[in-house]
C-alpha cells in the first residue's frame, strides 16, 4: 500500500529530529500543498524550491526522497529561481535520489559551475522536463541517459554555439526543444544533431510575437541577453500544442509602446515578416487540402492545448483562443487559430534565424516537425519548404539524392557497371552522370561527404623547428604538383615552406629586415622548387627551396634567390602558365610585367582601372591572358599580345572587387566583391553566368574571397567579418555546406582572412583564420573530410551533413 502524504511528512520530521536539525518550512509547505491537491483530486505533485534549502537540510530530505517510489506522491518538481544556497554537491544527489518520479528540473541560477553542468550532461537525469539558463559550454554535449525527457529548454544560454557529434543520442522521447537567444548559427550542424531526435515535433530558436495596430506588444522589460535577462516574456510563450500558459504567476506584465527588441534584432525582419505573413495568408487557401494536417496541431483542440498543463501546474491562461467557427473582430481565424490580419515580430532570436531560407531549410530537413518558432507547420508549408530547399541548397554533392556507401561504389567500379538503380520507372536516377568519365571520382566524393557527418578542422602545428618562434601567417598557397607541400608568408616578412601532411618545416626564409608583410606568393609550375614572394613594401624575390636550409640561418647562396625591381604597395603577384613572366599589382592603378629568366621588369601598364588593383591573375593555360580586379567595381580581361591598352572585356560588380581568379579550365572567372557579392563570368566574353546567393552583412569592411574547389565543380567563399566558409555548386549556385570556425576558447571568435581549396583532395581546403581577440595570432586551419586515420590522430571541430526528404 502506498505511503500517504501525512505519513511521509511525519517521517521527514522524524528524520530531521535524528539529524539534529529543524524541519525546513518550505518543505513542510510543499507537503501541505501536495495534500491539498490530493483533496481536490488533482495530481499529487511535490514542488521543491532548492533556493529555500541549506546544506543542513540535505540529509533528512535525501532520506525521504529515496522512499518516494512507494508513496502517494506522483511526481516531484525541483526548481531554482535565484541564487542557490544549497551546495552543488548536494543538489545533484537529491535530484537523482528521486529517480523515476522526477518530473521537472528548472535551473535559473547562472552561478552553477561547469562541473555541475558537465555532470548532468554526461550522466543524465530521469526528469521529463529540463530547463537551464546557465549552460556554460560552447558545445552542447548531452550524452547521458535522458530517456524520459520530452521537453528541453535552453533559452538564454548565451555561451551555446553548436553541438557535439554524439549529442542527443539518448533522447528518444524528446518532443519539444527551445534554444532562443543562444549563439547557435549553423544550419547544417544543427540539423545533423536534431535529426537524431525521432520524436521531435516542436522546435524554437526564436518566437514570433504578435503586435497590434498601435504597436503595443508584450516585451521584456530589460531586453537583456545575459544571465540577468528578464525571462518572463519567453516563459509565457508556449510550444504549439499548448495554450499560452506562464511557468510562474503573472505578476509583472510589462506592456510598452516602444519595443526595444525591434532595434535589438538587426537581421532582415522584412524578409522574415513576409514569410510569416505569407504563411498566414496562404492558410485561407489551403484549409480544405490541409485539413488532415491542421487537425493534428489545432490550437483550439482542448486536448492539445493542455498537454503540458499537468507538467506546469502553475501556468495560467494568458489570452483565450477562439474556436474554429468563431469570428474575430480583427479578422477571421483559420483552422490553425491564426488571425490573417495579425502582425508579428521576431523576439529573442538566435543567430541561426538570420540565415536566408532558415525556416524552409529546417522544415525540409526535419520532416517530423509540427511547429517551428511557435508557428504551426502545415502541408502547404512543407511543400513550399521542399521546393525552396532544392532551389537554393544541395543535399549531396553532384546532385545525388540519396546516400550510397563507398564500398558499393567501389564494387560497381570493379565490375565496370555503369548501371545505376532507378527507384521507379517514373523517377529520375538518384545519381546523375552515370556515363561521365568523372562519374566514379565524383561518386566517391559524394559518398564520403555523405558518410562523414562532421568534417575535421585542424590548426596546423609545426614541428622540427629549433626555435620556439610562433609564426603569424598572412598568405599561403598549395604547391601545384606536390600534394604534401604548402608555402606561407608571415606578417614579419618570413617565407616558410612546410609539409602540411606531416606538419614539418621544409624550408625557412627569414625576413632579414628586407621584407614586411608577405602578401603575394606564387609557385612556378615547370620548376616546382621555385616560387615568387612579394611583400607590401614592394620587395619581390624568387626563391629556390632546394638551396634553402630548413633552420633559421639566414645564409643561402645566390642561386637560391633572385631579386626583382620593387613594386610599391604590392598586394598580388602571379606567374603565367609557361613560367616565363609574372605580374604584380597593388595599391595603385598600375600593373607591372616581369621577365623571370632575365630578372628584369619589362613594362608597367598604367591606369588600367580607376581604383587600385587588388589582385591580378594569369589564366591557367593561356600565357598571355590575365585578369585584374579593382575596387572601382570592375573586373577586366587583358591580352599581352594586344599591348594592354583596352581590355578584352569589362565585367562589373555593385561593390568594390576584392579578388578574381580563373577556373582550372579557364572557362570561367570568379569575382568576389565586398560583403559576399560573388559572381561568375564567362571567360570568353565576360557574360554573367551566375550570381551566388550569399546574404550580405551590410558592412563595407567585409572583404570577401572566393576560390574554386574540386576542379571547377564547387567554390568556397569566406569573408573577413564572418566565421563561416560557404561551399556552393559552381554550376547552379546552390549551397552545399557552411563550415563554422571556432576559436580555442570561449569568446575567441575566428574570421576568414584567406582560403584555398586543396587541388589534390576533393572537398578539402585550408583557411587562414584570424582571431578578433587582441594579441592573438592568425593560424592556418585544414578542413578535411572524415577519415578514420586522421580521426584517431587529431581532435577536430566541424559541421555535419543533413537529412532531407527526396523530391518526387
C-alpha positions in Angstrom: 0.0 0.0 0.0 1.3 3.5 -0.9 2.5 5.6 1.9 0.2 8.6 2.3 1.4 12.2 2.3 0.8 12.8 6.0 2.9 9.7 6.9 5.6 10.9 4.6 5.6 14.3 6.2 5.9 12.7 9.7 8.8 10.6 8.5 10.5 13.8 7.3 10.0 15.4 10.7 11.4 12.3 12.5 14.4 12.3 10.2 15.1 15.9 11.0 15.0 15.1 14.7 17.5 12.3 14.2 19.9 14.5 12.3 19.5 17.3 14.8 18.1 19.9 12.5 14.8 21.8 12.4 12.3 20.9 9.6 12.6 23.2 6.7 9.4 25.4 6.5 9.4 25.3 2.7 9.4 21.5 2.6 6.6 21.4 5.1 4.7 23.8 2.9 5.3 21.6 -0.1 3.8 18.6 1.7 0.8 20.7 2.7 0.3 21.8 -0.9 0.5 18.2 -2.1 -2.1 17.2 0.4 -4.4 20.0 -0.8 -4.0 18.8 -4.4 -4.9 15.3 -3.3 -8.0 16.5 -1.6 -9.1 18.3 -4.8 -8.4 15.1 -6.8 -5.6 16.9 -8.6 -2.2 15.3 -9.5 -0.2 14.9 -6.3 2.9 16.9 -7.1 5.7 17.7 -4.6 7.3 21.0 -5.5 10.8 21.6 -4.1 12.4 25.0 -4.5 16.0 24.5 -3.8 16.5 28.2 -3.2 15.0 27.6 0.2 17.3 24.8 1.1 20.6 24.9 3.0 23.2 22.2 3.4 21.9 21.1 6.8 18.5 20.3 5.1 20.1 17.8 2.7 20.3 14.6 4.8 16.7 14.4 6.0 15.3 15.4 2.6 17.5 12.8 0.8 16.2 10.1 3.2 12.6 10.9 2.3 13.3 11.3 -1.5 14.8 7.8 -1.7 11.5 6.4 -0.5 9.2 8.3 -2.7 8.6 5.4 -5.0 6.3 3.8 -2.5 4.4 7.0 -1.6 1.3 8.7 -2.9 3.5 11.4 -4.4 3.0 11.1 -8.2 5.8 13.4 -9.3 8.4 15.8 -8.0 9.4 19.2 -9.5 12.7 20.7 -8.5 13.1 24.4 -9.3 15.8 27.0 -8.8 14.8 30.7 -9.4 17.6 32.7 -7.7 21.0 32.3 -6.1 21.2 28.8 -4.7 22.5 28.4 -1.1 22.5 24.6 -1.3 25.9 23.2 -2.4 26.1 21.7 -5.8 27.5 18.5 -4.3 24.1 18.1 -2.6 21.8 19.3 -5.3 22.6 16.6 -7.9 22.3 13.6 -5.5 19.0 15.0 -4.4 17.7 15.0 -8.0 19.0 11.5 -8.7 17.5 10.1 -5.5 14.0 10.9 -6.7 14.5 8.5 -9.7 11.6 8.0 -12.0 9.2 10.4 -10.2 11.4 13.4 -11.0 9.3 15.3 -13.5 10.6 18.9 -13.8 14.1 20.3 -13.2 14.3 24.1 -13.7 17.6 25.8 -13.2 17.6 29.5 -13.5 20.7 30.4 -11.5 23.7 31.3 -13.7 26.2 30.6 -10.8 26.2 26.8 -11.3 29.7 25.7 -12.2 30.8 23.8 -15.3 31.4 20.7 -13.2 27.7 20.7 -12.2 26.5 21.1 -15.8 29.0 18.6 -17.1 27.8 16.0 -14.6 24.2 16.4 -15.8 25.4 16.2 -19.5 27.4 13.1 -19.0 25.3 11.1 -16.5 21.9 12.4 -17.4 18.7 12.8 -15.4 15.4 10.9 -15.1 13.3 14.1 -15.4 10.7 14.7 -18.1 11.3 18.4 -18.4 14.7 20.2 -18.1 15.1 24.0 -18.2 18.5 25.5 -17.8 19.5 29.2 -18.2 23.1 28.5 -17.2 24.6 26.4 -19.9 28.3 27.4 -19.8 29.7 25.3 -22.6 30.0 26.4 -26.3 29.1 22.9 -27.5 26.0 21.1 -26.3 27.0 17.5 -25.3 24.1 15.8 -23.7 25.3 12.3 -23.9 23.9 10.9 -20.7 20.6 9.0 -20.2 17.7 11.3 -20.8 15.2 8.6 -21.9 12.2 10.1 -20.0 12.7 13.7 -21.1 10.2 15.1 -23.5 10.9 18.9 -23.1 14.2 20.7 -23.1 14.5 24.4 -22.7 18.0 26.1 -23.0 16.8 29.6 -23.7 19.3 32.4 -23.0 22.2 30.1 -22.8 24.4 32.7 -24.4 27.6 30.5 -24.5 26.0 27.8 -26.6 27.1 27.9 -30.2 27.0 24.3 -31.6 26.6 20.6 -30.8 28.9 17.7 -30.0 28.8 14.9 -32.6 27.2 12.5 -30.1 24.7 14.9 -28.6 21.1 13.8 -28.4 22.0 10.1 -28.8 20.0 9.1 -25.7 16.8 11.2 -26.0 14.3 9.0 -27.9 11.3 10.7 -26.4 12.3 14.4 -26.6 9.3 16.2 -28.3 9.9 19.9 -27.6 13.2 21.8 -27.7 13.7 25.5 -27.2 17.0 27.4 -27.7 16.0 31.0 -28.1 18.8 33.7 -27.7 21.6 31.2 -27.8 24.5 31.6 -30.2 23.6 28.6 -32.4 24.2 29.7 -36.0 25.0 26.9 -38.4 22.1 25.3 -40.2 23.9 22.1 -41.2 25.4 21.2 -37.8 22.1 22.0 -36.1 20.1 19.8 -38.4 22.6 16.9 -38.1 22.2 17.0 -34.4 18.5 17.4 -34.3 18.0 14.6 -36.8 18.9 12.2 -34.0 15.7 13.1 -32.2 13.0 10.8 -33.6 10.2 12.3 -31.5 10.9 16.0 -32.0 7.8 17.8 -33.1 8.2 21.3 -31.6 11.4 23.4 -32.1 12.1 27.0 -31.2 15.1 29.3 -31.9 13.0 32.4 -31.7 9.4 33.2 -31.1 7.1 35.3 -33.3 5.4 37.9 -31.1 2.0 39.4 -32.0 1.9 43.2 -32.2 -1.4 45.1 -32.6 -2.0 48.1 -34.8 -0.9 50.6 -32.2 2.5 48.9 -31.8 1.7 47.6 -28.3 3.2 44.3 -27.5 4.3 42.2 -24.6 8.1 42.7 -24.2 10.9 42.0 -21.9 11.4 44.9 -19.5 15.1 44.8 -19.9 15.8 43.2 -23.3 18.9 41.7 -21.8 20.5 38.6 -23.2 22.9 37.7 -20.4 22.3 35.8 -17.2 20.3 38.7 -15.7 17.8 38.8 -18.5 14.1 39.1 -17.8 12.7 35.7 -18.8 9.1 36.4 -18.1 8.1 37.1 -21.7 9.6 33.9 -23.1 8.1 31.9 -20.3 4.6 33.0 -21.4 5.2 31.8 -25.0 4.0 28.2 -25.3 5.0 25.4 -27.7 2.4 24.8 -30.3 0.0 22.3 -28.9 -0.3 24.1 -25.5 -2.0 27.3 -24.6 -0.3 30.4 -23.6 0.4 29.4 -20.0 3.0 31.0 -17.7 5.6 29.0 -15.9 5.1 31.3 -12.9 2.5 33.7 -11.7 1.8 36.6 -14.0 2.6 39.3 -11.5 4.5 41.7 -13.7 3.2 42.0 -17.2 5.3 44.7 -18.9 3.4 46.5 -21.7 5.3 49.1 -23.7 4.6 51.0 -26.8 8.2 51.3 -27.9 9.5 47.7 -28.2 13.3 47.8 -27.6 13.6 44.4 -29.3 12.7 46.0 -32.7 16.1 47.7 -32.7 17.9 45.0 -30.9 17.4 42.5 -33.7 19.0 43.9 -36.8 18.5 41.0 -39.1 16.3 41.2 -42.2 12.9 41.5 -40.4 11.2 42.4 -43.7 12.1 39.1 -45.2 11.1 37.1 -42.1 7.9 39.0 -41.6 7.0 38.5 -45.2 7.5 34.7 -44.8 5.3 34.7 -41.7 2.6 36.8 -43.3 2.8 34.6 -46.4 2.3 31.6 -44.3 -0.7 33.1 -42.6 -2.3 34.3 -45.8 -1.8 31.0 -47.6 -3.7 29.2 -44.8 -7.1 30.5 -46.0 -6.4 29.0 -49.5 -5.4 25.6 -48.1 -7.9 24.8 -45.4 -9.5 22.1 -47.4 -6.4 20.3 -48.7 -4.6 20.7 -45.4 -7.4 19.8 -43.1 -5.9 16.5 -42.0 -2.6 18.1 -41.2 -4.2 21.0 -39.4 -6.2 18.8 -37.1 -3.0 17.4 -35.6 -1.9 20.8 -34.3 -5.2 22.7 -34.0 -4.6 25.2 -31.2 -8.3 25.2 -30.3 -8.3 21.5 -29.6 -8.7 21.1 -25.8 -6.6 18.0 -25.5 -3.6 19.5 -27.4 -3.9 22.9 -25.8 -3.4 21.4 -22.3 -1.0 18.6 -22.9 1.7 20.2 -20.7 -0.7 21.7 -18.2 0.0 18.8 -15.8 3.7 19.4 -16.2 3.5 23.1 -15.4 0.6 23.3 -12.9 1.2 27.0 -12.1 0.7 28.1 -15.7 -2.3 30.3 -16.2 -4.1 31.2 -19.3 -2.8 34.4 -20.9 -5.3 35.0 -23.6 -8.3 33.0 -24.8 -8.0 31.3 -28.2 -11.1 31.5 -30.4 -12.8 28.4 -31.7 -12.8 27.3 -35.3 -16.2 28.8 -36.0 -15.8 32.0 -34.1 -15.4 35.2 -36.0 -12.7 37.6 -34.7 -13.4 41.3 -34.5 -10.0 41.9 -36.2 -10.3 39.2 -38.9 -11.3 35.6 -39.5 -9.2 32.8 -37.9 -8.0 29.9 -40.0 -8.1 26.3 -38.8 -4.7 26.9 -37.1 -6.1 29.6 -34.9 -4.0 32.3 -36.6 -5.5 35.7 -37.4 -4.9 36.6 -41.0 -4.6 40.3 -40.0 -2.0 39.6 -37.3 1.4 41.3 -37.4 4.4 39.5 -36.0 7.9 40.4 -35.0 10.7 38.0 -34.1 11.9 38.1 -30.5 14.9 36.5 -28.7 16.2 35.1 -32.0 19.3 33.0 -32.1 21.8 33.8 -35.0 20.6 30.8 -37.0 17.3 32.6 -37.6 19.2 35.3 -39.6 20.2 32.7 -42.2 18.3 33.1 -45.5 15.6 30.5 -46.0 16.1 29.4 -42.4 12.5 28.3 -41.9 12.3 26.4 -45.2 15.6 24.7 -44.5 14.5 23.5 -41.1 11.1 22.3 -42.3 12.5 20.4 -45.2 15.4 18.9 -43.2 13.2 17.8 -40.2 10.1 16.4 -41.7 8.5 15.3 -38.4 8.3 18.9 -37.1 4.8 20.2 -36.4 5.8 23.6 -35.0 8.8 25.9 -35.6 9.3 29.0 -33.6 5.7 28.8 -32.1 4.2 28.8 -35.6 2.5 25.7 -37.0 3.8 23.7 -39.9 1.1 22.7 -42.5 1.2 20.6 -45.6 1.5 23.6 -47.8 4.5 24.8 -45.7 6.2 21.5 -46.2 5.6 21.6 -49.9 7.0 25.1 -50.2 10.0 24.3 -48.0 10.9 21.3 -50.1 10.8 23.5 -53.3 12.8 26.3 -51.7 15.4 23.8 -50.4 16.1 22.2 -53.7 16.2 25.6 -55.4 18.9 27.0 -53.1 20.6 24.1 -51.4 22.3 20.8 -52.3 21.6 17.7 -50.2 24.6 15.8 -51.5 27.3 16.8 -54.0 26.9 16.4 -57.7 23.1 16.3 -57.4 22.9 13.0 -55.7 19.5 12.5 -54.0 20.4 9.6 -51.7 23.4 8.3 -49.9 25.4 5.3 -51.0 28.3 3.6 -49.3 31.9 3.8 -50.6 32.1 0.0 -50.7 29.1 -0.1 -53.0 30.6 2.4 -55.4 33.9 0.6 -55.4 32.1 -2.7 -56.2 30.4 -1.1 -59.1 33.7 0.2 -60.4 35.3 -3.2 -60.1 32.6 -4.9 -62.2 32.6 -1.9 -64.6 29.0 -1.4 -64.1 27.6 1.9 -65.2 24.1 0.9 -64.3 22.5 3.0 -61.6 19.5 1.7 -59.8 16.3 3.5 -60.5 13.7 3.7 -57.8 10.8 3.5 -60.3 10.2 4.0 -63.9 8.8 7.4 -63.3 11.7 8.6 -61.1 15.0 10.0 -62.3 18.2 8.2 -61.3 19.3 9.0 -57.8 22.9 9.5 -59.0 23.4 11.6 -62.1 26.2 11.5 -64.7 26.4 7.7 -64.8 28.2 7.8 -68.1 30.6 10.7 -67.3 34.3 10.0 -67.3 34.4 11.6 -63.8 31.5 9.6 -62.5 33.3 7.3 -60.1 35.5 10.0 -58.7 32.5 12.2 -58.1 30.6 9.3 -56.7 33.3 8.5 -54.2 33.4 12.2 -53.2 29.7 12.3 -52.7 29.7 9.1 -50.7 32.5 10.2 -48.4 30.9 13.6 -47.8 27.6 11.9 -47.1 29.0 9.4 -44.6 31.1 11.9 -42.7 28.7 13.8 -40.5 31.3 16.2 -39.1 34.3 17.2 -41.2 37.5 17.8 -39.3 39.1 21.2 -38.7 42.7 21.1 -37.6 45.0 24.1 -37.0 48.5 23.4 -38.3 51.1 22.9 -35.6 54.6 22.9 -37.0 57.4 20.7 -35.6 61.0 20.1 -36.4 62.0 23.7 -35.7 64.8 24.6 -33.3 63.3 28.0 -32.4 60.1 28.3 -30.4 59.1 31.3 -32.5 55.5 31.5 -33.3 54.6 32.4 -36.9 52.0 34.9 -37.9 50.7 33.7 -41.3 49.3 36.3 -43.8 49.2 34.5 -47.1 49.5 30.8 -48.2 49.4 28.7 -51.4 49.3 24.9 -52.0 52.0 23.5 -54.2 50.7 22.9 -57.8 52.3 19.4 -58.2 53.4 18.1 -54.8 50.3 17.3 -52.7 52.2 17.5 -49.4 53.7 21.0 -49.8 52.4 24.4 -48.9 54.1 27.8 -48.6 53.0 30.6 -46.3 54.3 34.2 -45.8 54.1 36.0 -42.5 53.3 39.4 -41.2 57.0 39.6 -40.2 58.3 39.0 -43.8 59.2 35.3 -43.4 58.5 32.7 -46.1 58.0 29.2 -44.8 57.6 26.0 -46.9 56.0 23.2 -45.0 54.9 19.6 -45.4 51.3 20.1 -44.3 50.7 16.4 -44.0 53.5 15.7 -41.6 53.4 19.3 -40.2 57.1 19.7 -40.6 59.1 22.7 -42.0 60.8 22.0 -45.3 62.5 25.4 -45.8 62.6 28.7 -43.9 63.4 32.1 -45.3 63.8 34.9 -42.7 62.9 38.5 -43.5 66.4 39.7 -42.6 64.9 43.2 -42.3 64.2 43.4 -46.0 60.6 42.4 -46.1 57.4 43.5 -44.4 54.1 41.5 -44.6 54.2 38.9 -47.3 51.1 39.4 -49.4 52.0 37.8 -52.7 53.0 34.1 -53.2 53.1 32.0 -56.4 54.7 28.7 -57.2 56.3 28.1 -60.6 54.8 25.1 -62.4 57.6 23.8 -64.6 60.2 24.5 -61.9 58.4 23.1 -58.8 61.2 24.1 -56.4 60.8 27.8 -57.2 58.4 30.4 -56.0 57.8 34.2 -56.2 57.3 36.1 -53.0 56.2 39.8 -52.7 55.8 42.0 -49.6 53.8 45.1 -49.0 56.9 47.3 -49.1 57.4 46.3 -52.7 60.1 43.7 -52.3 60.0 41.0 -55.0 62.1 37.8 -54.8 62.3 34.4 -56.5 63.4 31.6 -54.2 64.6 28.0 -54.9 63.7 25.9 -51.9 66.2 23.2 -52.9 69.0 25.6 -51.9 67.5 27.0 -48.7 68.1 25.2 -45.3 65.2 24.3 -43.1 66.6 26.0 -40.0 67.0 29.7 -39.2 70.4 30.6 -40.5 69.8 33.5 -42.9 72.5 32.0 -45.1 71.9 30.8 -48.7 73.7 31.2 -51.9 73.0 33.5 -54.9 71.5 30.5 -56.7 68.7 30.4 -54.1 67.4 33.9 -54.6 66.8 36.4 -57.4 65.7 40.0 -56.6 63.5 42.0 -58.9 62.7 45.7 -59.1 60.4 46.8 -56.4 56.7 47.4 -56.9 55.4 49.9 -54.3 52.5 48.9 -52.0 52.3 45.4 -53.5 49.2 43.2 -52.8 49.4 40.5 -55.5 51.8 38.5 -57.7 51.1 35.8 -60.3 53.1 33.7 -62.7 51.9 32.7 -66.2 51.4 29.1 -67.4 54.9 28.9 -69.0 56.9 30.2 -66.1 58.3 33.0 -68.2 56.5 36.0 -66.9 54.8 37.3 -63.8 52.7 40.2 -62.9 52.5 42.4 -59.8 49.7 44.7 -58.7 49.0 46.8 -55.5 47.6 50.0 -54.1 47.8 51.8 -57.5 46.1 51.7 -60.9 49.1 50.1 -62.5 50.3 46.6 -63.2 54.0 45.6 -63.7 55.2 42.8 -66.0 58.4 41.0 -65.1 60.6 38.5 -67.0 61.6 35.6 -64.8 64.6 34.4 -66.8 66.3 37.8 -67.0 65.1 39.1 -63.7 64.1 42.4 -65.3 60.9 44.4 -65.2 59.7 44.6 -68.8 56.9 47.1 -68.6 54.4 49.0 -66.4 50.9 49.2 -67.6 49.4 52.4 -66.3 45.8 53.5 -65.4 44.3 50.1 -66.1 41.5 50.9 -63.6 40.0 53.9 -61.9 40.8 52.4 -58.5 43.6 50.4 -57.0 44.1 46.9 -58.4 44.0 44.4 -55.5 44.6 41.2 -57.4 46.0 40.2 -60.8 45.8 36.7 -62.2 47.1 34.9 -65.3 45.0 32.3 -67.0 45.9 28.7 -66.2 46.5 27.7 -69.8 47.0 30.8 -71.9 50.3 32.5 -71.1 49.3 36.0 -72.4 45.8 36.3 -70.9 45.3 37.8 -67.5 42.5 39.4 -65.4 42.5 42.3 -63.0 40.1 43.1 -60.2 39.8 46.6 -58.7 37.8 48.4 -56.0 36.4 50.6 -58.8 33.9 47.7 -59.1 35.3 46.4 -62.4 36.9 43.1 -63.4 38.9 43.3 -66.7 40.3 40.8 -69.0 43.6 41.6 -70.9 45.8 40.1 -73.6 49.5 40.8 -73.6 49.6 40.2 -77.4 47.4 43.2 -77.9 49.6 45.6 -75.8 47.1 46.1 -73.0 45.6 49.5 -73.6 42.0 48.4 -74.0 40.7 45.4 -72.2 39.2 42.4 -74.0 36.1 43.0 -71.9 35.0 44.6 -68.6 32.6 42.9 -66.1 31.2 44.9 -63.2 30.0 44.2 -59.6 27.9 46.5 -57.5 30.7 46.9 -54.9 34.5 47.0 -54.9 36.1 43.8 -56.2 38.5 42.2 -53.7 39.8 39.5 -56.0 39.4 37.5 -59.2 40.5 34.0 -60.3 40.2 31.7 -63.3 38.5 28.3 -63.1 41.1 25.5 -63.6 40.0 25.0 -67.2 39.8 28.8 -67.9 36.2 28.6 -68.9 35.0 31.0 -66.1 36.4 33.8 -64.0 35.2 34.2 -60.4 34.9 37.7 -59.0 34.5 38.4 -55.3 33.3 41.9 -54.2 32.9 43.4 -50.8 30.3 41.9 -48.5 29.6 38.5 -50.0 28.9 39.6 -53.6 30.3 36.7 -55.6 29.8 36.5 -59.4 30.9 34.1 -62.1 31.5 35.3 -65.6 32.2 33.6 -68.9 35.9 33.9 -69.6 35.4 34.1 -73.4 33.3 37.3 -73.4 32.6 38.4 -69.8 28.9 37.5 -69.9 27.4 37.0 -66.4 27.0 33.3 -65.8 25.9 33.1 -62.1 25.4 35.3 -59.0 25.8 33.3 -55.8 23.1 33.9 -53.3 25.1 34.8 -50.2 23.5 37.2 -47.7 25.4 40.5 -47.1 26.2 41.7 -43.7 25.7 45.4 -44.6 29.4 46.0 -43.7 31.6 47.9 -46.2 34.7 46.3 -44.5 33.5 42.7 -45.0 36.1 41.7 -47.6 35.1 38.5 -49.4 37.4 36.0 -51.1 36.3 33.0 -53.2 38.2 30.2 -54.9 37.3 27.1 -56.9 37.4 23.6 -55.4 37.1 20.1 -56.9 38.3 21.5 -60.2 35.6 23.9 -61.2 32.7 21.9 -59.7 32.4 24.0 -56.5 33.5 27.3 -55.0 34.4 28.2 -51.4 33.8 31.7 -50.1 34.7 33.4 -46.9 34.7 37.0 -45.5 36.9 38.8 -43.0 33.9 39.8 -40.8 32.4 36.3 -40.6 33.5 32.9 -39.2 31.8 30.9 -42.0 33.2 29.2 -45.1 30.4 28.5 -47.6 30.6 25.8 -50.2 28.5 26.3 -53.3 27.9 24.5 -56.6 29.7 26.4 -59.3 27.1 25.4 -61.9 23.9 26.1 -60.0 25.0 28.4 -57.1 23.2 26.1 -54.7 24.7 25.9 -51.2 26.2 22.5 -50.2 27.5 23.3 -46.7 28.6 26.0 -44.3 31.6 25.3 -42.2 31.9 27.3 -38.9 35.2 28.2 -37.5 35.5 28.1 -33.7 38.2 29.6 -31.5 40.2 27.7 -28.9 38.3 29.3 -26.0 35.0 30.9 -25.2 34.7 34.4 -26.8 37.6 33.9 -29.2 35.8 34.3 -32.5 37.7 33.4 -35.7 37.2 35.0 -39.1 38.2 34.2 -42.6 41.2 36.1 -43.8 42.0 33.9 -46.8 41.3 30.3 -48.1 42.2 27.8 -50.7 40.7 24.5 -52.0 43.1 21.6 -51.9 44.0 20.9 -55.5 44.5 17.2 -54.9 41.7 16.2 -52.5 38.0 16.8 -53.1 36.2 18.8 -50.5 39.4 19.5 -48.6 40.6 23.1 -48.0 42.7 25.3 -45.8 41.6 28.5 -44.2 43.8 31.4 -42.9 41.8 32.3 -39.8 42.3 35.4 -37.7 41.2 35.9 -34.2 39.3 39.0 -33.0 40.9 38.9 -29.6 43.8 41.4 -29.4 47.2 39.8 -29.3 46.0 36.6 -30.9 47.9 35.1 -33.8 46.3 34.0 -37.1 46.6 30.3 -38.0 46.1 28.1 -41.0 43.3 25.6 -40.4 42.9 22.5 -42.5 39.4 21.3 -43.3 39.3 17.7 -44.4 36.6 15.0 -45.0 36.2 12.2 -42.4 38.9 9.7 -42.4 39.5 7.1 -39.7 43.2 7.5 -39.8 43.0 11.3 -39.3 40.2 11.0 -36.7 42.4 9.0 -34.4 45.3 11.5 -34.7 43.5 14.8 -34.2 40.7 16.3 -32.2 38.5 18.2 -34.6 35.6 20.6 -34.8 33.3 21.0 -37.8 29.8 20.8 -39.3 27.6 18.0 -40.5 25.6 16.7 -43.4 21.8 16.9 -43.2 18.9 14.6 -43.9 16.1 15.9 -46.1 13.2 14.2 -47.9 13.7 13.2 -51.6 11.9 15.2 -54.2 9.4 13.0 -56.1 
